[in-house]
């Protein structure tokens, strides 16, 4: 892969290589974020493929990201799960970040589910809340669709008015109510990181309409929607960027909160997959 831009031939070549080793056509693609790898324990695993064994796949460098592609069954569906994702702050280009999403589309997925850890800026949020993303604001210094459009994947100017499938979002809230799990609704703001935000950056994010902020998800969803894939995304609120509640936070703190809240997210996503 040439780094800055990706050709359809490169995506197709990786998809062809994976098709040769996969045992089933995947229906749902899943991207797991920081501290959220526990969902894998619920998957009926058929095989695990290291990213290093996949042609042209980037390699995750972040603690808490395993770097494996999991083939299996979850909620009665064939799934392909990324245990570890790629971030702009690691030095990857937008094309590299979304490369796996494009490959999964060519492998046959019909929908994408994404999870992440985020900092909450909505004063009504609590640490450990699960936020169902209803929209996003892209504050990355770029977009994965910049450059020559790959027409085999989608149109030059894709519509983003329904970035997160409303039907799936409503279903998630119904499931949360059935299971007695608190879910909140919100707008996710994507920034580069790797620094966590300053108090005034949190204030700015809240002022422009954000409810939570993180360093992922937005590029993947843009690429997925470009290809016509419906998306669902959920954030675990691991810290608060609310005036009077801002504390010094480490990556270990973020991982710790995510790991505690993750079983609830797993129950929601497993039920959601079984019903879509």
N, C-alpha and C positions, 0 to 999 in steps of 0.2 A: 504494500500500500504506500502511495507516494506521500502521505502525510497531510498536506494542505487540502487536497481535493481527492475524491475517490471516484473511480469510474464504475459504470455498471458491470463491466467485465470483471473487475476485482471483487465486487460483492457477489457476483454470480459464481466466481471460481471458489470462493470460500463456502458458499451455500452448497455447491456441488460436492465439495470434499466432505462436508458434514452429512449430506444426504447418504453418502456411501457407508456411514457408520451408525446413523440413527436407525432405531428399530420401528419407529412410528412417525406419522405425520403430526407435528405439534399443532394444537388448536389455540393455546393461549401462551403468550410470552410473559415472563415475570422478571422484573429487575429488583433485586434486593439491595438495600442501602446499608449504611453504618449500623452495626449491632443487630441487624434484622435477619441474620442467616438462619434463625431457628425455624422458619417456615419449612426449610428443607427437611426437617425431621418428620413433617407430616406428609411429605411426598413419598409415594411408592416408587422408589428409585429404580430405574432400569440401568442407567449408567451415569458416571461422572466423567466429564472430559475436561482436562486442564486447559486453560486458555493457551498455555505454551504449546499445546499439541494441535491447535487450530490455526491453519494458515492465515496470516495477516491479522490475527486478533491482537489487540493491544494487551498489555499485562497490567493488572491492578497493583498499585504501590502503596495503598492505604491500609493501615492496621484495621482489622475487622472486616476486610474484604477478601474472601477466600481465593477468588480467581478460578472458579469452576463453572462449567455449563452442565446443568443437571437435566437429564432426560427422565421423565417419569409420568406418573398419574397423580392428580390431585382433584378432589371434588368430582370424580367421575370423568375428568377431561385429561387429554394428553397435554402435558405442559413441557415447556423448555424454560428453565429458570437460570438466570444469571446470578450466581452467588459471588457478588463483587462487580462493581461498575467502574466507569472511567470518568474522571473529572477534568475540567479545564485547568484547575490549579496544579494538576500533576504535570502539565506541559503538553497535554494532548490537544490536537486541533479539534474543532467541532466535527469534522468529518470522521476522525477516529472515535470520538465519543459515541456517535450514532451508528457507526459501522455495524455493531452487533444487532441493532434493531432492524436495520435494513436486511441483514442476512436472515434474521428470523422471519421477516416478511416473505422472503423468497423460499423459505423452508415450509411456509404454509400457515403461519399463525393468523388468527382471525381477530385478535384483540390483544391489547397490551395492558399489563397491570404493573404499576411502579410504586415503590415505597422509598421513604427517605426519613432522615432525622432533620428536624428544623428548629429554629428559634422562634418562639411565639412573640408577636408584638400586639396581639389583641389583649386588652386588659381583662377580658372575661375568660381567658384561657388559663389552664393550670399545667404545671409540669407533669408529663405523662399522658396528657390528652392525645387522642387520636383525631387528627383533622382530615376530613374528606375534602380533597381539593376541588373547588368549583371553577377556578380559573387561575391563570398565572400572569405575572408581569415579567418580561424578559429584560433584565438589566445586565446580561452578559455583553461583552464588547463584540458581539457577533451573533451569527445565526447559522445553523448547519446547512441552510439552503442557499447561502451566498456562493456565487460562482455559477458556472454553467449548470443549468437545470438538467437533472437526470430524468428525462421524459418517460423512461420505462417505469419509473417509480411513481411519478405524480406530476401535477401541473406546476407551471412556473409560479403562479400566485395562489397557493392553497388557502382556503377559508379556515379561520381559526375561531369562528363564533361558537363552536361547540367542541372545544378542545378536550373536555372531559365529559364523557357520555352521561347525560342527565339521567337516563333510565337506570344505569348502573349505580349512579350516586344515590338515587332514591332507594334502590334496592338495598344498598349498604346501610342506610339509616333504618330501614325496616328490620334488617338482620340485627343491627345493634340494639334495637328496641326489644326484639325477641330474646336476645342473649343477655340483656341487662348491662350492655356495655355503652358507656357514654361516648358519643361521637360529636364532634363540632364541625362546623362548615367554615371554609375560608379560602382566601386567595393566597397563593404561594408566590413569593418573589425570588427569582433566581439571580444570585450574584456569584462572582468568580471564587471568592475565598482566596487563599486559605485562612486569612485572618477572620476572626469573628468580628461582628460589627461594633462600632463605637456607639455610645448612647445617642448621639445625634443622627447617626445612620439608621438606628432603630426607629427614631422619631420620624425621619424622612420616609422610611418604608411604610410606617403606619399612616403617614399623611397622604401618601399616594394611593392608599387603598389596600395595602397588604395586611394579612393576618399572621403570616409566618414567613421566614426567610431561610433559604438554604443554598447549597452549592451544586445542585444537580437537577435532574428531572425535566427541566424546561427544554433542553436540547433534544432529549429522547422523545418527548411528546410532540415537539414540532416535526421531527422526522417521521414519527408514526402517523401523524395526521396528514402529512404530505402524501403518504402512501395509502390513505383512506382507512387506517386502522383505528377503531374506537379505543379510547383510553380510560383507565381508572387509576387514580393515584391517591395515596394516603401518607400523611406525615405523622411521625411521633414527635410531639413537642417536647424537646429535651431540655430546654432552658427558656428563660423569659427575658425579652428585651423591652420590658415595660418599666417606665420611670418608677423608681422606688423598689423595684424587684430585680434589678440587674446585679448579678454577682459574677466574680471571676469564674470562668468555665474552661475546663480542659477537654481534650478529645476523649480522655478516659471517662470524664463525667458524662459526656454525651453518650458514649457506648453503654455506660451503666444504666442510665435511664431508659435507653432504647431496649436493652435486654430485659428489663423488668416489664415494660409495656408490650413487648413483642408478642407474648402469647395471646393477648387480646386481639391484636392485629391479625395474627395467624388465624384465629377463629373466624373473624370477619371475612378475610380473603378466601379461606377455604369454602365457606358457605356461599360467598358471592360467586365463585367459580362454578359451584355445583348448580347454581340457578340461572346462569346466563347462557 
